[in-house]
């Protein structure tokens, strides 16, 4: 298409396959869906004659199963990649999250990172570092499924609404709108697990984990209490995710344009995945700074026994403006930077595993179909 010509020379280009009329597909491993377009060998003629057409079979190197971009199989793969990406990484950094939450709730006791780990080790032992890992795993797996799956959906949806020209011109706005829409849905799935997790981690003796913590939470505060922190959670996660996706896409494009002299499609898969991790880590630093005040509010409200519609200005006054922006921030920068880099690395590694391209960067235009090439000559 016209917009794809000379795409290598442009600084920012929406992936050209968003507007390709021909279904573009990639190889798929044995466990995913079969494409309805996979060629089927024609039947032999009934008269027994040997026709060359009767012996046409699928080329040995051509994959028999495919994932087409923006097909149901594509969104299924992205959703599963999101589960792995967010569920595994958040569970792995549970000790850091545990110290961070306690520093936000009780700064007098948990003065800094080193003393925080020391207090936990003395009072709860090694097992205490992974307190609340079950609601973390389940909650962030659900969030990751919605975050990445719906992001891919909304990015395509808003690009189609804008049309090819404006999708290229306003691609950053499309990244922001798509990620915000996806996170709005993802937080509804995360919020109940987040409420139980914070209560288990910050109130000693409340519960051992999700199995006994969830019924106890509902009994004391009602089912609506599980969503007591939904507004500050949106306030934390939506800006975080908008920064996470938009900055990642932009940073990856800049890396391929300014740092790596080789076009993305000519780079090896390990190089592309390294770029994904680096872009994710840098984006994660910005994410932590933007979303940290709301993160403090989420921890405070889920720990305190306040009503669902309580005046959140009281929480701000108690934390103080300086504390709202800085309490636990250095640890959160380390945690979120590592977390976001690992998430993009895992997500893109899974996409590569199933035959899909990595996220971001300049994607070359697909080759024209033979019949279209003949018509243009």
Secondary structure as UniProt FT lines:
FT   TURN            2..6
FT   HELIX           7..9
FT   HELIX           16..19
FT   STRAND          25..27
FT   TURN            30..31
FT   TURN            36..37
FT   TURN            46..47
FT   HELIX           52..55
FT   TURN            60..61
FT   STRAND          66..68
FT   TURN            69..70
FT   HELIX           72..92
FT   HELIX           94..105
FT   TURN            107..109
FT   HELIX           113..124
FT   HELIX           126..130
FT   TURN            131..132
FT   HELIX           133..169
FT   HELIX           171..202
FT   TURN            204..205
FT   HELIX           210..221
FT   HELIX           223..227
FT   TURN            228..229
FT   HELIX           230..254
FT   HELIX           255..259
FT   HELIX           264..266
FT   HELIX           269..303
FT   TURN            308..309
FT   HELIX           312..319
FT   HELIX           321..326
FT   TURN            327..328
FT   HELIX           329..353
FT   TURN            354..355
FT   HELIX           370..376
//
